[in-house]
Amino acid sequence: DLITVPGLINLDFADVRTIMRDAGSALMGIGVAQGENRAMEAARAAISSPLLETSLDGATGILLNITGGPDLGLAEVDEAAQVVTAAADANANVIFGAVIDESMGDSVRVTAIATGFGGGRPRRRRVEGVGAEPVRPPFQAPSVSDVEIDIPSFLKED
């Protein structure tokens, strides 16, 4: 729903690619809250979600989506964004969107996807035995110039 549902502030695939490219592992948290300070409470729930096995500390990229009912205001969106950015790296690239969903009623849902833990590309494990021997090229048929071809006389040019 992050990129498929149009909203007040839209997220698109380019935003996802910006945050996810060469960023290593990604963590996702979702929080929902109602009532007073609902945006901040939902943001706190998203960054402390049980789905997040670690904290957002050190995340260098965050994709943030705030979804609420028709009464969702930009001030609430800003409050939620501040809660999430405060938990991330000081220089984190935070891209956020806001969506109005009639079915949310007076609830606010904050979805945070954090990437870039440990600074950059994921480490690749070296698998023993793989790549140890040079790969032989596949069988190649002899080229046409290596083979004598008998051309019928009616096809020969005079």
Contacts in CASP RR format, 6 or more apart in sequence:
PFRMAT RR
TARGET T0000
AUTHOR 0000-0000-0000
METHOD contacts of the structure
MODEL  1
DLITVPGLINLDFADVRTIMRDAGSALMGIGVAQGENRAMEAARAAISSP
LLETSLDGATGILLNITGGPDLGLAEVDEAAQVVTAAADANANVIFGAVI
DESMGDSVRVTAIATGFGGGRPRRRRVEGVGAEPVRPPFQAPSVSDVEID
IPSFLKED
1 65 0 8 1.000
1 67 0 8 1.000
1 99 0 8 1.000
2 11 0 8 1.000
2 16 0 8 1.000
2 63 0 8 1.000
2 65 0 8 1.000
2 111 0 8 1.000
2 113 0 8 1.000
3 11 0 8 1.000
3 12 0 8 1.000
3 13 0 8 1.000
3 15 0 8 1.000
3 16 0 8 1.000
5 99 0 8 1.000
5 101 0 8 1.000
6 99 0 8 1.000
7 97 0 8 1.000
7 98 0 8 1.000
7 99 0 8 1.000
7 100 0 8 1.000
8 72 0 8 1.000
8 74 0 8 1.000
8 77 0 8 1.000
8 97 0 8 1.000
8 98 0 8 1.000
8 99 0 8 1.000
8 100 0 8 1.000
9 77 0 8 1.000
9 96 0 8 1.000
9 97 0 8 1.000
9 98 0 8 1.000
10 97 0 8 1.000
11 63 0 8 1.000
11 65 0 8 1.000
11 95 0 8 1.000
11 96 0 8 1.000
11 97 0 8 1.000
15 63 0 8 1.000
15 95 0 8 1.000
16 63 0 8 1.000
18 93 0 8 1.000
18 95 0 8 1.000
19 61 0 8 1.000
19 62 0 8 1.000
19 63 0 8 1.000
19 93 0 8 1.000
19 95 0 8 1.000
19 113 0 8 1.000
19 115 0 8 1.000
20 26 0 8 1.000
20 63 0 8 1.000
20 115 0 8 1.000
22 120 0 8 1.000
22 121 0 8 1.000
23 60 0 8 1.000
23 61 0 8 1.000
23 115 0 8 1.000
23 116 0 8 1.000
23 120 0 8 1.000
24 115 0 8 1.000
24 116 0 8 1.000
24 117 0 8 1.000
24 120 0 8 1.000
24 121 0 8 1.000
24 122 0 8 1.000
25 115 0 8 1.000
25 116 0 8 1.000
25 117 0 8 1.000
25 122 0 8 1.000
26 113 0 8 1.000
26 114 0 8 1.000
26 115 0 8 1.000
26 116 0 8 1.000
27 51 0 8 1.000
27 52 0 8 1.000
27 53 0 8 1.000
27 54 0 8 1.000
27 56 0 8 1.000
27 59 0 8 1.000
27 113 0 8 1.000
27 114 0 8 1.000
27 115 0 8 1.000
27 117 0 8 1.000
28 49 0 8 1.000
28 51 0 8 1.000
28 52 0 8 1.000
28 111 0 8 1.000
28 112 0 8 1.000
28 113 0 8 1.000
28 114 0 8 1.000
29 46 0 8 1.000
29 47 0 8 1.000
29 49 0 8 1.000
29 51 0 8 1.000
29 52 0 8 1.000
29 111 0 8 1.000
29 112 0 8 1.000
29 113 0 8 1.000
30 45 0 8 1.000
30 46 0 8 1.000
30 49 0 8 1.000
30 51 0 8 1.000
30 109 0 8 1.000
30 110 0 8 1.000
30 111 0 8 1.000
30 112 0 8 1.000
31 42 0 8 1.000
31 43 0 8 1.000
31 45 0 8 1.000
31 46 0 8 1.000
31 49 0 8 1.000
31 109 0 8 1.000
31 110 0 8 1.000
31 111 0 8 1.000
32 42 0 8 1.000
32 45 0 8 1.000
32 107 0 8 1.000
32 108 0 8 1.000
32 109 0 8 1.000
32 110 0 8 1.000
33 39 0 8 1.000
33 41 0 8 1.000
33 42 0 8 1.000
33 45 0 8 1.000
33 107 0 8 1.000
33 108 0 8 1.000
34 106 0 8 1.000
34 107 0 8 1.000
34 108 0 8 1.000
35 106 0 8 1.000
37 79 0 8 1.000
38 76 0 8 1.000
38 106 0 8 1.000
38 107 0 8 1.000
38 108 0 8 1.000
39 66 0 8 1.000
39 72 0 8 1.000
39 76 0 8 1.000
39 77 0 8 1.000
39 79 0 8 1.000
39 80 0 8 1.000
39 108 0 8 1.000
39 110 0 8 1.000
40 79 0 8 1.000
40 80 0 8 1.000
40 83 0 8 1.000
42 66 0 8 1.000
42 80 0 8 1.000
42 107 0 8 1.000
42 108 0 8 1.000
42 109 0 8 1.000
42 110 0 8 1.000
43 66 0 8 1.000
43 79 0 8 1.000
43 80 0 8 1.000
43 81 0 8 1.000
43 83 0 8 1.000
43 84 0 8 1.000
43 110 0 8 1.000
43 112 0 8 1.000
44 83 0 8 1.000
45 110 0 8 1.000
46 84 0 8 1.000
46 110 0 8 1.000
46 111 0 8 1.000
46 112 0 8 1.000
47 55 0 8 1.000
47 56 0 8 1.000
47 83 0 8 1.000
47 84 0 8 1.000
47 87 0 8 1.000
47 112 0 8 1.000
52 114 0 8 1.000
54 117 0 8 1.000
55 87 0 8 1.000
56 62 0 8 1.000
56 84 0 8 1.000
56 87 0 8 1.000
56 88 0 8 1.000
56 112 0 8 1.000
56 114 0 8 1.000
57 87 0 8 1.000
57 88 0 8 1.000
57 89 0 8 1.000
58 88 0 8 1.000
58 89 0 8 1.000
58 92 0 8 1.000
58 116 0 8 1.000
58 117 0 8 1.000
58 118 0 8 1.000
59 88 0 8 1.000
59 89 0 8 1.000
59 92 0 8 1.000
59 114 0 8 1.000
59 115 0 8 1.000
59 116 0 8 1.000
59 117 0 8 1.000
60 88 0 8 1.000
60 89 0 8 1.000
60 91 0 8 1.000
60 92 0 8 1.000
60 93 0 8 1.000
60 115 0 8 1.000
60 116 0 8 1.000
60 117 0 8 1.000
60 119 0 8 1.000
60 120 0 8 1.000
61 88 0 8 1.000
61 89 0 8 1.000
61 92 0 8 1.000
61 93 0 8 1.000
61 94 0 8 1.000
61 114 0 8 1.000
61 115 0 8 1.000
61 116 0 8 1.000
62 84 0 8 1.000
62 85 0 8 1.000
62 88 0 8 1.000
62 92 0 8 1.000
62 93 0 8 1.000
62 94 0 8 1.000
62 95 0 8 1.000
62 112 0 8 1.000
62 113 0 8 1.000
62 114 0 8 1.000
62 115 0 8 1.000
63 95 0 8 1.000
63 96 0 8 1.000
63 112 0 8 1.000
63 113 0 8 1.000
63 115 0 8 1.000
64 80 0 8 1.000
64 81 0 8 1.000
64 84 0 8 1.000
64 94 0 8 1.000
64 95 0 8 1.000
64 96 0 8 1.000
64 97 0 8 1.000
64 110 0 8 1.000
64 111 0 8 1.000
64 112 0 8 1.000
64 113 0 8 1.000
65 96 0 8 1.000
65 97 0 8 1.000
65 98 0 8 1.000
65 99 0 8 1.000
65 110 0 8 1.000
65 111 0 8 1.000
66 72 0 8 1.000
66 76 0 8 1.000
66 77 0 8 1.000
66 80 0 8 1.000
66 81 0 8 1.000
66 96 0 8 1.000
66 97 0 8 1.000
66 98 0 8 1.000
66 99 0 8 1.000
66 108 0 8 1.000
66 109 0 8 1.000
66 110 0 8 1.000
67 98 0 8 1.000
67 99 0 8 1.000
67 100 0 8 1.000
67 101 0 8 1.000
67 104 0 8 1.000
67 108 0 8 1.000
67 109 0 8 1.000
67 110 0 8 1.000
67 111 0 8 1.000
68 99 0 8 1.000
68 100 0 8 1.000
68 101 0 8 1.000
68 104 0 8 1.000
68 105 0 8 1.000
68 107 0 8 1.000
68 108 0 8 1.000
68 109 0 8 1.000
69 100 0 8 1.000
69 101 0 8 1.000
69 102 0 8 1.000
69 104 0 8 1.000
69 105 0 8 1.000
69 106 0 8 1.000
69 107 0 8 1.000
69 108 0 8 1.000
70 100 0 8 1.000
70 102 0 8 1.000
70 105 0 8 1.000
71 106 0 8 1.000
72 98 0 8 1.000
72 100 0 8 1.000
72 104 0 8 1.000
72 108 0 8 1.000
73 98 0 8 1.000
74 98 0 8 1.000
76 108 0 8 1.000
77 96 0 8 1.000
77 97 0 8 1.000
77 98 0 8 1.000
80 108 0 8 1.000
80 110 0 8 1.000
81 94 0 8 1.000
81 96 0 8 1.000
84 94 0 8 1.000
84 110 0 8 1.000
84 112 0 8 1.000
85 92 0 8 1.000
85 94 0 8 1.000
88 94 0 8 1.000
88 114 0 8 1.000
END
